[in-house]
Amino acid sequence: MPLKYDQIAEVEAIALRIVKQEIAKDLLFKVEAFTEEIEKASVKLNAKKPESSTKASTSVPSAGGFLAGKQSRK
């Protein structure tokens, strides 16, 4: 016996929900693995730095200065 239209829509909705759940699980697994890799790399970098360099602050130029320079060229 063939499915009725509303039954087909229900089956499609269930299938879509399952696919979305599987995609979410896969992405979560990948994010967790990537986070672990970042943490490992961070530990390695911190272990290689001398004590004095870990306490030094780094300054980052502001984007405002860069953008102001771009606007003055116009």
Sequence and secondary structure as in RCSB ss.txt:
>XXXX:A:sequence
MPLKYDQIAEVEAIALRIVKQEIAKDLLFKVEAFTEEIEKASVKLNAKKPESSTKASTSVPSAGGFLAGKQSRK
>XXXX:A:secstr
    HHHHHHHHHHHHHHHHHHHHHHHHHHHHHHHHHHHHHHHHHHHHS HHHHH       HHHHHHHHHHT 
